[in-house]
Amino acid sequence: MSENSKNGRNSGKSGRDSRSQTGTNIRTAELADLAELVRIYNHYVENTAVTFDTMAYTPDARRTWLNSFRHEGPYRLLVAENDGHLLGYASSSRFKSRPAYNTSVETSIYLQPEVQGNGIGTALYSRLLDELCTDEALHRAYGGIALPNDASVALHEKLGFVLAGTYREVGYKFGEFWDVAWYEKNLSG
């Protein structure tokens, strides 16, 4: 945490490009990233139960999603890239639509399968969480993890998330029911 912290929050600038310890550039997503973001996400839609979307997206169908994010504020979309190649993304979005939930966000992370386990997810997700901690209106981040997913559980716990509870057999995909564990992280100090 920086020495310029106010109320336990990092006061650094958000949305800027930066290199992580992995040598990966982490920056705010842009419209030019849309096709690659969709390709990364569609891999998980079509091949895994980590998302409960069941139909692949086109870039046009995801444009509204991309446009919902900002450089500052609670709803952000960061990408990790190396030599202009997107390696993954992390996002924070509305947790629930009712106004009393506005101090909470839901976070997600998706990586190219071939870069998992190389520290890129940790660097990317850490950067997102650091930026969210600069928003004094935010109090909690929540991540839903379809189980089993040992890697995602380990990442969330490594970054300070704690298990809040598990919804049993809440999703149905690929002919079976899936549990979702909800993890939470305090963003306010």
C-alpha positions as CSV (number, residue, x, y, z in Angstrom):
1,M,0.0,0.0,0.0
2,S,1.3,3.4,-0.9
3,E,2.4,6.0,1.8
4,N,-0.2,8.3,0.2
5,S,-3.1,6.0,1.3
6,K,-6.2,7.6,2.7
7,N,-8.4,5.6,4.9
8,G,-6.4,2.4,4.0
9,R,-6.9,2.9,0.3
10,N,-4.3,3.2,-2.4
11,S,-4.4,6.6,-3.9
12,G,-2.5,5.7,-7.1
13,K,-3.8,6.5,-10.6
14,S,-6.0,4.0,-12.2
15,G,-6.4,2.8,-15.8
16,R,-2.7,3.4,-16.8
17,D,-0.5,0.9,-18.5
18,S,2.0,-0.9,-16.3
19,R,4.3,-3.9,-16.4
20,S,3.7,-6.6,-13.9
21,Q,6.5,-8.7,-12.4
22,T,5.8,-11.2,-15.1
23,G,6.8,-8.7,-17.8
24,T,3.2,-8.6,-18.9
25,N,1.6,-5.2,-19.6
26,I,-1.7,-4.6,-17.8
27,R,-3.9,-1.9,-19.0
28,T,-7.6,-0.9,-19.4
29,A,-9.4,-2.7,-22.2
30,E,-10.2,-0.9,-25.5
31,L,-12.6,-1.4,-28.3
32,A,-9.8,-2.9,-30.4
33,D,-9.6,-5.7,-27.9
34,L,-13.2,-6.9,-28.3
35,A,-12.7,-9.7,-30.7
36,E,-9.9,-11.3,-28.7
37,L,-11.8,-10.8,-25.4
38,V,-14.7,-12.7,-27.0
39,R,-12.4,-15.4,-28.2
40,I,-11.0,-15.9,-24.7
41,Y,-14.4,-16.0,-23.1
42,N,-15.9,-18.3,-25.7
43,H,-13.3,-20.9,-24.9
44,Y,-14.8,-21.1,-21.4
45,V,-18.4,-20.9,-22.6
46,E,-17.9,-23.8,-25.0
47,N,-15.5,-26.0,-23.0
48,T,-16.0,-25.5,-19.3
49,A,-18.5,-24.9,-16.5
50,V,-16.6,-21.9,-15.1
51,T,-19.2,-19.7,-16.7
52,F,-22.9,-20.5,-17.0
53,D,-23.3,-19.0,-20.4
54,T,-24.1,-21.8,-22.8
55,M,-23.9,-20.1,-26.2
56,A,-20.8,-18.5,-27.7
57,Y,-20.9,-14.8,-28.3
58,T,-20.0,-12.7,-31.4
59,P,-18.1,-9.4,-30.9
60,D,-21.2,-7.4,-31.8
61,A,-23.2,-9.2,-29.1
62,R,-20.5,-8.3,-26.5
63,R,-20.1,-4.6,-27.4
64,T,-22.7,-3.5,-24.8
65,W,-20.8,-5.5,-22.2
66,L,-17.5,-3.9,-23.1
67,N,-19.0,-0.4,-23.1
68,S,-20.3,-0.9,-19.6
69,F,-16.8,-0.5,-18.2
70,R,-14.9,2.7,-17.3
71,H,-11.3,3.7,-16.6
72,E,-12.3,4.8,-13.1
73,G,-15.1,3.9,-10.8
74,P,-16.5,0.5,-9.7
75,Y,-16.9,-1.2,-13.1
76,R,-13.5,-1.9,-14.8
77,L,-12.1,-4.2,-17.4
78,L,-8.3,-4.8,-17.4
79,V,-6.3,-6.8,-19.9
80,A,-2.9,-8.5,-19.7
81,E,-0.9,-8.5,-22.9
82,N,2.5,-9.5,-24.0
83,D,3.9,-8.2,-27.4
84,G,0.4,-7.0,-28.4
85,H,-1.2,-10.5,-27.7
86,L,-4.0,-10.6,-25.1
87,L,-3.3,-13.1,-22.4
88,G,-6.5,-12.6,-20.4
89,Y,-8.8,-10.1,-18.6
90,A,-10.2,-9.3,-15.2
91,S,-13.3,-7.3,-14.6
92,S,-15.5,-5.9,-12.0
93,S,-19.2,-5.4,-12.6
94,R,-22.5,-4.7,-10.9
95,F,-23.1,-7.2,-8.1
96,K,-26.9,-6.8,-8.0
97,S,-29.2,-4.2,-9.6
98,R,-30.8,-2.9,-6.4
99,P,-29.2,0.4,-5.2
100,A,-28.2,-0.8,-1.7
101,Y,-25.8,-3.2,-3.4
102,N,-23.8,-0.4,-5.1
103,T,-21.0,-0.7,-2.6
104,S,-20.3,-4.2,-3.9
105,V,-18.9,-5.6,-7.2
106,E,-18.6,-9.0,-8.7
107,T,-15.2,-9.8,-10.1
108,S,-14.1,-12.2,-12.8
109,I,-10.9,-13.3,-14.5
110,Y,-10.4,-15.3,-17.7
111,L,-7.0,-16.3,-19.1
112,Q,-5.8,-17.9,-22.3
113,P,-5.6,-21.6,-21.2
114,E,-1.9,-21.8,-22.2
115,V,-0.8,-19.0,-19.8
116,Q,-2.5,-20.3,-16.7
117,G,-0.1,-21.1,-13.8
118,N,2.5,-18.5,-14.9
119,G,1.6,-15.7,-12.4
120,I,-0.3,-13.7,-15.0
121,G,-3.6,-14.2,-13.3
122,T,-2.2,-13.2,-9.9
123,A,-0.7,-10.0,-11.4
124,L,-3.9,-9.1,-13.4
125,Y,-6.4,-9.8,-10.6
126,S,-4.2,-8.0,-8.0
127,R,-4.0,-5.0,-10.2
128,L,-7.8,-4.9,-10.6
129,L,-8.3,-5.3,-6.8
130,D,-5.7,-2.6,-6.1
131,E,-7.6,-0.2,-8.5
132,L,-10.9,-1.1,-6.8
133,C,-9.5,-0.2,-3.4
134,T,-9.0,3.4,-4.7
135,D,-12.8,3.8,-5.0
136,E,-14.0,4.9,-1.6
137,A,-17.6,4.1,-2.5
138,L,-16.7,0.3,-2.7
139,H,-16.8,-2.0,0.3
140,R,-16.8,-5.6,-1.0
141,A,-15.8,-7.6,-4.0
142,Y,-17.4,-11.0,-4.7
143,G,-16.2,-13.8,-6.9
144,G,-18.4,-16.8,-7.8
145,I,-16.5,-20.0,-8.5
146,A,-18.1,-23.0,-10.2
147,L,-16.8,-26.1,-8.4
148,P,-14.6,-27.9,-8.6
149,N,-11.9,-25.3,-9.6
150,D,-8.9,-25.6,-7.3
151,A,-6.9,-23.0,-9.3
152,S,-9.5,-20.3,-8.9
153,V,-10.1,-21.1,-5.3
154,A,-6.3,-20.8,-4.6
155,L,-6.1,-17.5,-6.6
156,H,-9.0,-16.0,-4.6
157,E,-7.6,-17.1,-1.3
158,K,-4.1,-15.9,-2.2
159,L,-5.5,-12.5,-2.9
160,G,-7.4,-12.2,0.4
161,F,-10.9,-13.5,-0.5
162,V,-12.6,-15.7,2.1
163,L,-15.4,-18.2,1.5
164,A,-18.8,-16.6,2.1
165,G,-20.9,-19.6,1.2
166,T,-21.8,-22.2,-1.5
167,Y,-24.9,-22.4,-3.6
168,R,-25.5,-26.2,-4.2
169,E,-26.4,-27.4,-7.7
170,V,-27.3,-23.8,-8.7
171,G,-26.2,-24.2,-12.4
172,Y,-26.9,-26.9,-15.0
173,K,-24.5,-27.2,-17.9
174,F,-23.1,-30.1,-19.9
175,G,-25.8,-32.5,-18.5
176,E,-24.9,-32.0,-14.8
177,F,-25.5,-29.7,-11.9
178,W,-22.8,-27.4,-10.6
179,D,-22.2,-25.8,-7.2
180,V,-20.9,-22.2,-7.0
181,A,-18.8,-21.1,-4.1
182,W,-19.0,-17.3,-3.4
183,Y,-15.8,-15.6,-2.1
184,E,-15.7,-12.1,-0.7
185,K,-13.0,-9.6,-0.2
186,N,-13.1,-6.4,1.9
187,L,-12.1,-3.4,-0.3
188,S,-12.4,-0.7,2.4
189,G,-9.4,-1.3,4.5
